[in-house]
Amino acid sequence: MPNLGAPELIIILIIALIVLGPKKLPEVGRSVGRGMREFKESLSGDDHDQIPADTPSYTPMEPAAAQPVEASVPEPVESSRASEPVEASVAKPPSE
């Protein structure tokens, strides 16, 4: 594998600047650095996300007692059209 020297790194940075633009380049650099840092931490086993010892522990609350709910059933509504017969229509196929 060839070594990357200063001229090669400068060429890579110029290409990245042309492709990404000056506004996105710092943002991409930050995210790449953050990803490399997280990768190294996961390999080494260092866990900086642990909760400090002086943080109070979480104690769950007791669940509230369930209260019975009365169900109300609505009265049926009578319609004046309920006694009228319903006529059905059948669609006829188109004639050729």
Secondary structure by P-SEA (a helix, b strand, c coil): cccccaaaaaaaaaaaaaaccccaaaaaaaaaaaaaaaaaaaaacccccccccccbbbbbcccccbbbbbbbbbcbbbbccccbbbbbbbbbcccc
